[in-house]
Amino acid sequence: MRVLAFGYSERDLAENQINDDIVIIGLVGIRDDVRAEAKDAIRQVQNAGIQVVMITGDRLETAAAIAKDAGLLNDASDIALTSAQLNEKSDEELKKIIPNIRVIARALPTDKSRMVRLCQEMNLVVGMTGDGVNDSPALKRADVGFAMGSGTEAAKEAGKIVILDDNFKSIKDAIWYGRTIYHNILKFCKFQLVINVAAVVVSAIAPFFGVEEPLKVTHLLFVNLVMDGLGAIMLGNEPALAKYMDEKPRRRDESIVSKKMMTQIVIMGAWLTVISFIYLKLPFFAGLFETKEQHLTGYFVLFIVSALFNGFNVRDDGFAIFKGLQENTGFLKVFFTIILVQALIVNAALVPFAAFTWIGNMFSCVPFGINGWIAVVLLAVTMIPVDMVRKAASGANRTA
């Protein structure tokens, strides 16, 4: 709480001086309460492994009281200090206590820039908020500068993100949706790399098993163009999950492809390769088709549908692979659109027009019977239980 004192004196008042005869006639307390949603947002950001530090021009007592109310000062190890105390310490001394600093009072603009620099030297990712001209250097130096919507134009120009409602909850939401975008990129990478690994391996070793070109050039073109673009739509709109805010921040130098992610890519790519050769070499599957051309057309369908079923696997690191589909309606739309397009390509020759015959010839596809379709879909759907077994074996049930 800020306190203003009112008084009068019989003598003339001088600037920065207090007369001996001054009489106090009243006190006024001004309190700016912390928003309720801000308290909850600070707690969620802290749970996400992000350190929140309040840097303010207020007195230390006022700043500490607000910090306690906001949930910043909770433990005896939490540190609140003034700008003067901050500047008494060397850079190395400050680096030792930075993890425990929660409040810096009576702060100068240079203090903000210094804190950003020291944190970056410690390999930390730094976000800084500000609204004034003096905040601009720190906003520009930070990895992410959050300028307040009510702030100066200089601050908005220096910052990378403008918070229009001046609410800390918006910063929390920016972190949440940023993590969601990152997870969706990882999902797409897993989805696409499994397809590419299997396509390369099958195309490379199939000739040694007596199968020339199991995937034609146009099939690979279909994989790279259609599955890339529509696959991004399938997984790019995955909903933001609350559990993302329980994860710890990633290191600056952390690879986007983790060991766990690589394991999934290799295992599922290997399984897609295995079912490819089961389909291509077992007489049972060849017997479901009248010609070799139909058999190879069926493999094109098997490869694409297997990849689509694997799209469910990458939606969640645990077993909730069908959860939240109502929040990402585009997933099933794209899923069935790709199957429909492929069915049209396969059966194009049945349409008595030269253009459709040309499409069928271009993709080296010929129509085949319902038994072949059933066998292909049943073989493709094994991508889901196999990945479930992998997740169970890796302990995903304990972390999902």
C-alpha positions as CSV (number, residue, x, y, z in Angstrom):
1,M,0.0,0.0,0.0
2,R,1.3,3.5,-0.9
3,V,0.8,6.0,1.9
4,L,0.5,9.8,1.3
5,A,0.8,12.2,4.3
6,F,-0.9,15.6,4.4
7,G,0.2,18.5,6.7
8,Y,0.5,22.2,7.0
9,S,3.1,24.7,8.2
10,E,2.9,28.4,9.3
11,R,6.1,29.1,7.4
12,D,6.8,28.8,3.6
13,L,7.6,25.4,2.4
14,A,10.8,24.6,0.5
15,E,11.4,21.8,-1.9
16,N,12.9,18.7,-0.4
17,Q,12.8,20.2,3.1
18,I,10.4,19.5,6.0
19,N,9.7,22.4,8.3
20,D,10.0,21.9,12.1
21,D,6.5,23.2,12.8
22,I,4.7,21.0,10.2
23,V,1.4,19.5,11.5
24,I,0.2,16.2,10.2
25,I,-3.5,16.4,9.4
26,G,-4.1,13.1,7.7
27,L,-2.9,10.0,5.9
28,V,-4.2,8.4,2.7
29,G,-3.5,4.8,1.7
30,I,-3.6,3.8,-1.9
31,R,-3.8,0.1,-2.7
32,D,-3.7,-1.4,-6.2
33,D,-4.9,-5.0,-5.7
34,V,-3.5,-7.8,-7.8
35,R,-6.0,-9.2,-10.3
36,A,-7.4,-12.5,-9.3
37,E,-6.7,-14.0,-12.7
38,A,-3.1,-12.7,-12.5
39,K,-2.5,-14.7,-9.3
40,D,-3.7,-17.9,-11.0
41,A,-1.7,-17.1,-14.1
42,I,1.5,-16.6,-12.0
43,R,0.9,-19.9,-10.3
44,Q,0.5,-21.7,-13.6
45,V,3.6,-20.1,-15.1
46,Q,5.6,-21.1,-12.0
47,N,4.3,-24.7,-12.3
48,A,5.6,-24.6,-15.9
49,G,9.1,-24.1,-14.5
50,I,9.3,-20.4,-15.3
51,Q,10.8,-18.0,-12.8
52,V,8.7,-14.8,-12.4
53,V,10.6,-11.7,-11.1
54,M,8.9,-8.4,-10.3
55,I,11.1,-5.4,-11.2
56,T,9.4,-2.2,-10.0
57,G,10.2,1.4,-9.0
58,D,8.1,1.0,-5.8
59,R,9.7,0.9,-2.3
60,L,10.9,-2.5,-1.2
61,E,8.2,-2.8,1.5
62,T,5.4,-2.0,-1.0
63,A,6.9,-4.3,-3.6
64,A,7.3,-7.2,-1.1
65,A,3.7,-6.9,0.1
66,I,2.4,-7.0,-3.5
67,A,4.7,-9.9,-4.3
68,K,3.4,-11.9,-1.3
69,D,-0.2,-11.2,-2.4
70,A,0.6,-12.3,-6.0
71,G,2.3,-15.5,-4.8
72,L,5.9,-14.5,-5.7
73,L,7.3,-14.5,-2.2
74,N,6.5,-17.9,-0.6
75,D,9.6,-19.4,0.9
76,A,12.4,-18.1,3.1
77,S,14.8,-18.7,0.3
78,D,13.0,-16.2,-2.0
79,I,14.9,-12.9,-2.3
80,A,13.6,-9.3,-2.5
81,L,16.2,-6.6,-2.8
82,T,16.6,-3.0,-3.9
83,S,18.5,-1.6,-6.9
84,A,21.2,-0.3,-4.5
85,Q,21.7,-3.8,-3.0
86,L,21.7,-5.2,-6.6
87,N,24.4,-2.9,-7.7
88,E,26.6,-3.7,-4.7
89,K,27.0,-7.2,-6.1
90,S,29.3,-8.3,-8.9
91,D,28.0,-10.2,-11.9
92,E,29.3,-13.5,-10.5
93,E,27.6,-12.9,-7.1
94,L,24.3,-12.1,-8.8
95,K,24.4,-15.2,-11.0
96,K,24.6,-17.3,-7.8
97,I,21.4,-15.8,-6.4
98,I,19.4,-15.2,-9.6
99,P,17.4,-18.5,-9.2
100,N,16.1,-17.1,-5.9
101,I,15.4,-13.5,-6.8
102,R,11.7,-12.7,-6.8
103,V,11.6,-8.9,-6.4
104,I,13.8,-6.0,-7.3
105,A,12.5,-2.6,-5.9
106,R,13.5,0.9,-6.7
107,A,14.7,-0.5,-10.0
108,L,16.5,1.6,-12.6
109,P,16.2,1.0,-16.4
110,T,19.8,-0.3,-16.3
111,D,18.9,-2.9,-13.8
112,K,16.5,-4.5,-16.2
113,S,19.1,-4.7,-19.0
114,R,21.7,-6.0,-16.6
115,M,19.4,-8.8,-15.4
116,V,18.5,-9.8,-19.0
117,R,22.2,-9.9,-19.9
118,L,23.2,-12.0,-16.9
119,C,20.3,-14.5,-17.4
120,Q,21.2,-15.0,-21.0
121,E,24.9,-15.6,-20.0
122,M,23.5,-18.4,-17.8
123,N,21.9,-19.9,-21.0
124,L,18.4,-19.0,-19.8
125,V,15.6,-17.8,-22.1
126,V,14.4,-14.4,-20.9
127,G,11.1,-12.7,-21.3
128,M,10.8,-9.0,-20.2
129,T,7.7,-6.8,-19.8
130,G,7.6,-3.1,-19.9
131,D,5.6,0.0,-21.0
132,G,7.9,3.0,-20.9
133,V,10.6,4.5,-23.0
134,N,13.2,3.5,-20.4
135,D,12.1,-0.2,-20.7
136,S,13.0,-0.3,-24.5
137,P,16.6,-1.4,-24.2
138,A,15.7,-4.4,-21.9
139,L,12.7,-5.3,-24.1
140,K,14.9,-5.3,-27.2
141,R,17.7,-7.3,-25.5
142,A,15.3,-10.0,-24.1
143,D,14.6,-13.2,-26.0
144,V,10.9,-12.2,-25.9
145,G,9.9,-8.6,-25.1
146,F,6.3,-8.2,-23.9
147,A,5.2,-4.5,-24.4
148,M,2.0,-3.3,-22.7
149,G,-0.8,-2.2,-25.0
150,S,-1.2,1.0,-22.9
151,G,2.6,1.7,-23.0
152,T,4.6,4.0,-25.2
153,E,5.2,3.5,-28.9
154,A,8.9,3.1,-28.2
155,A,8.2,0.1,-25.9
156,K,5.8,-1.4,-28.5
157,E,8.5,-1.1,-31.2
158,A,11.1,-2.6,-29.0
159,G,9.0,-5.6,-27.9
160,K,8.2,-8.7,-29.9
161,I,4.7,-9.1,-28.5
162,V,2.2,-6.5,-27.5
163,I,-0.2,-7.4,-24.6
164,L,-3.3,-5.4,-25.5
165,D,-5.1,-6.0,-22.2
166,D,-2.1,-5.4,-19.9
167,N,-2.9,-8.7,-18.2
168,F,-0.3,-11.2,-17.0
169,K,-2.9,-13.9,-18.0
170,S,-2.2,-13.0,-21.6
171,I,1.5,-13.8,-21.1
172,K,0.5,-17.2,-19.6
173,D,-1.7,-17.8,-22.6
174,A,1.1,-16.9,-25.0
175,I,3.4,-19.4,-23.3
176,W,0.7,-22.1,-23.4
177,Y,-0.2,-21.6,-27.1
178,G,3.5,-21.4,-27.9
179,R,4.1,-24.8,-26.3
180,T,1.0,-26.1,-28.1
181,I,2.4,-25.0,-31.5
182,Y,5.8,-26.7,-30.6
183,H,4.0,-29.9,-29.7
184,N,2.0,-29.8,-32.9
185,I,5.2,-29.4,-34.9
186,L,6.7,-32.4,-33.1
187,K,3.5,-34.4,-33.9
188,F,3.8,-33.6,-37.6
189,C,7.5,-34.4,-37.7
190,K,6.8,-37.9,-36.2
191,F,4.0,-38.4,-38.6
192,Q,6.0,-37.4,-41.7
193,L,9.3,-39.0,-40.7
194,V,7.7,-42.4,-40.2
195,I,6.3,-42.3,-43.7
196,N,9.7,-41.1,-45.1
197,V,11.8,-43.7,-43.2
198,A,9.5,-46.5,-44.4
199,A,9.3,-45.3,-48.0
200,V,13.1,-45.1,-48.3
201,V,13.8,-48.5,-46.7
202,V,11.1,-50.3,-48.7
203,S,12.2,-48.7,-52.0
204,A,15.8,-49.5,-51.3
205,I,15.6,-53.2,-50.3
206,A,12.4,-54.4,-52.1
207,P,14.4,-55.2,-55.3
208,F,16.6,-57.6,-53.4
209,F,13.4,-59.5,-52.5
210,G,12.1,-59.7,-56.0
211,V,9.8,-56.7,-55.9
212,E,10.7,-53.9,-58.3
213,E,9.3,-50.4,-57.6
214,P,6.7,-51.3,-54.9
215,L,6.1,-47.5,-54.8
216,K,6.1,-45.7,-58.1
217,V,7.4,-42.2,-58.6
218,T,3.9,-40.8,-58.6
219,H,3.1,-42.7,-55.4
220,L,6.1,-41.0,-53.7
221,L,5.0,-37.7,-55.2
222,F,1.5,-38.3,-53.6
223,V,3.2,-39.0,-50.3
224,N,5.3,-35.9,-50.4
225,L,2.7,-33.4,-51.7
226,V,-0.6,-34.6,-50.4
227,M,0.5,-36.1,-47.1
228,D,2.7,-33.1,-46.3
229,G,0.1,-30.4,-46.8
230,L,-2.9,-32.2,-45.5
231,G,-0.9,-33.9,-42.8
232,A,0.0,-30.4,-41.5
233,I,-3.7,-29.5,-41.4
234,M,-4.5,-32.7,-39.6
235,L,-2.0,-32.1,-36.8
236,G,-1.5,-28.3,-36.9
237,N,-4.9,-27.6,-35.3
238,E,-4.5,-30.0,-32.3
239,P,-6.0,-28.4,-29.2
240,A,-4.0,-26.8,-26.4
241,L,-3.7,-29.3,-23.5
242,A,-3.5,-28.2,-19.9
243,K,-0.6,-30.7,-19.3
244,Y,1.7,-28.6,-21.5
245,M,1.9,-26.1,-18.7
246,D,3.2,-28.7,-16.3
247,E,6.3,-29.4,-18.5
248,K,9.6,-27.8,-17.7
249,P,11.2,-25.4,-20.2
250,R,13.5,-26.8,-22.8
251,R,17.2,-25.9,-23.1
252,R,18.2,-23.5,-25.8
253,D,20.4,-26.2,-27.4
254,E,18.0,-29.0,-27.1
255,S,17.4,-31.0,-30.3
256,I,13.9,-31.0,-31.7
257,V,14.2,-34.7,-32.2
258,S,14.5,-36.3,-28.7
259,K,15.6,-39.8,-28.0
260,K,12.0,-40.8,-27.2
261,M,10.8,-39.3,-30.4
262,M,13.5,-41.0,-32.5
263,T,12.5,-44.3,-30.9
264,Q,8.9,-43.9,-32.0
265,I,9.9,-43.0,-35.5
266,V,12.3,-45.9,-35.9
267,I,9.9,-48.5,-34.4
268,M,6.9,-47.4,-36.3
269,G,8.9,-46.9,-39.5
270,A,10.2,-50.5,-39.0
271,W,6.7,-51.9,-38.4
272,L,5.4,-50.2,-41.6
273,T,8.3,-51.8,-43.4
274,V,7.5,-55.2,-41.9
275,I,3.9,-55.1,-42.9
276,S,4.9,-53.9,-46.3
277,F,6.9,-57.1,-46.9
278,I,4.3,-59.3,-45.2
279,Y,1.8,-57.9,-47.8
280,L,4.2,-58.0,-50.7
281,K,5.6,-61.5,-50.2
282,L,3.0,-63.7,-48.5
283,P,1.0,-65.7,-51.0
284,F,-2.2,-65.2,-48.9
285,F,-2.3,-61.5,-49.8
286,A,-1.3,-62.0,-53.4
287,G,-4.1,-64.5,-53.7
288,L,-6.7,-61.8,-52.9
289,F,-5.9,-60.1,-56.1
290,E,-6.4,-61.2,-59.7
291,T,-3.3,-59.6,-61.2
292,K,0.1,-58.3,-60.0
293,E,-1.0,-54.8,-60.9
294,Q,-3.9,-55.0,-58.5
295,H,-1.6,-56.4,-55.8
296,L,0.8,-53.4,-56.2
297,T,-2.1,-51.0,-56.3
298,G,-3.2,-52.5,-53.0
299,Y,0.2,-51.8,-51.6
300,F,-0.1,-48.1,-52.5
301,V,-3.4,-48.0,-50.5
302,L,-1.8,-50.0,-47.6
303,F,1.1,-47.5,-47.3
304,I,-1.1,-44.4,-47.3
305,V,-3.7,-45.8,-44.9
306,S,-1.1,-47.1,-42.5
307,A,0.4,-43.6,-42.4
308,L,-3.0,-42.2,-41.7
309,F,-3.6,-44.6,-38.8
310,N,-0.2,-43.6,-37.4
311,G,-1.6,-40.1,-37.3
312,F,-3.7,-41.1,-34.4
313,N,-0.6,-42.5,-32.6
314,V,1.3,-39.2,-32.8
315,R,-1.6,-37.2,-31.3
316,D,-0.7,-38.2,-27.8
317,D,2.4,-39.6,-26.1
318,G,0.2,-41.8,-24.0
319,F,-2.9,-43.8,-24.8
320,A,-5.4,-40.9,-25.2
321,I,-5.0,-40.9,-29.0
322,F,-8.7,-40.5,-29.7
323,K,-9.3,-37.8,-27.1
324,G,-10.1,-34.3,-28.2
325,L,-11.1,-35.1,-31.8
326,Q,-14.1,-32.9,-31.4
327,E,-11.8,-29.9,-30.8
328,N,-9.9,-30.7,-34.0
329,T,-12.6,-31.5,-36.5
330,G,-10.1,-31.0,-39.3
331,F,-8.3,-34.2,-38.4
332,L,-11.1,-36.6,-39.3
333,K,-12.1,-34.5,-42.3
334,V,-8.5,-34.7,-43.7
335,F,-8.3,-38.4,-42.8
336,F,-11.4,-39.4,-44.8
337,T,-10.6,-36.9,-47.6
338,I,-7.2,-38.6,-48.3
339,I,-8.9,-42.0,-48.2
340,L,-11.6,-40.8,-50.6
341,V,-9.1,-39.2,-53.0
342,Q,-7.0,-42.4,-53.0
343,A,-10.1,-44.5,-53.7
344,L,-11.0,-42.2,-56.6
345,I,-7.5,-42.6,-58.0
346,V,-7.5,-46.4,-57.7
347,N,-11.0,-46.7,-59.3
348,A,-10.5,-44.0,-61.9
349,A,-10.3,-46.5,-64.7
350,L,-14.0,-47.5,-64.0
351,V,-15.1,-44.1,-65.1
352,P,-15.6,-44.1,-68.9
353,F,-13.8,-40.9,-69.7
354,A,-10.3,-40.5,-71.1
355,A,-9.2,-38.1,-68.3
356,F,-10.0,-40.6,-65.6
357,T,-8.2,-43.4,-67.5
358,W,-5.2,-41.1,-67.7
359,I,-5.2,-40.4,-64.0
360,G,-5.3,-44.2,-63.3
361,N,-2.4,-44.8,-65.7
362,M,-0.4,-41.9,-64.2
363,F,-0.6,-43.4,-60.7
364,S,-0.2,-47.0,-62.1
365,C,-3.4,-47.9,-60.3
366,V,-6.0,-50.4,-61.3
367,P,-9.3,-51.2,-59.5
368,F,-9.5,-54.2,-57.2
369,G,-12.2,-56.0,-55.2
370,I,-13.6,-55.5,-51.7
371,N,-11.6,-58.4,-50.2
372,G,-8.4,-56.6,-51.1
373,W,-9.7,-53.4,-49.5
374,I,-10.6,-55.2,-46.3
375,A,-7.2,-57.0,-46.1
376,V,-5.4,-53.7,-46.7
377,V,-7.3,-51.7,-44.1
378,L,-7.0,-54.5,-41.4
379,L,-3.2,-54.7,-42.0
380,A,-2.9,-50.9,-41.9
381,V,-4.8,-50.6,-38.6
382,T,-2.2,-52.7,-36.8
383,M,-0.1,-49.5,-36.7
384,I,-2.3,-48.5,-33.6
385,P,-2.0,-51.6,-31.4
386,V,1.8,-51.9,-32.2
387,D,2.4,-48.3,-31.0
388,M,0.2,-48.9,-27.9
389,V,2.5,-51.8,-27.0
390,R,5.6,-49.7,-27.6
391,K,4.1,-47.0,-25.3
392,A,3.2,-49.5,-22.6
393,A,6.7,-51.0,-22.8
394,S,8.3,-47.5,-22.5
395,G,6.2,-46.6,-19.5
396,A,4.0,-44.1,-21.3
397,N,1.1,-45.0,-19.0
398,R,2.9,-43.5,-16.1
399,T,3.6,-40.2,-17.9
400,A,0.6,-39.6,-20.1
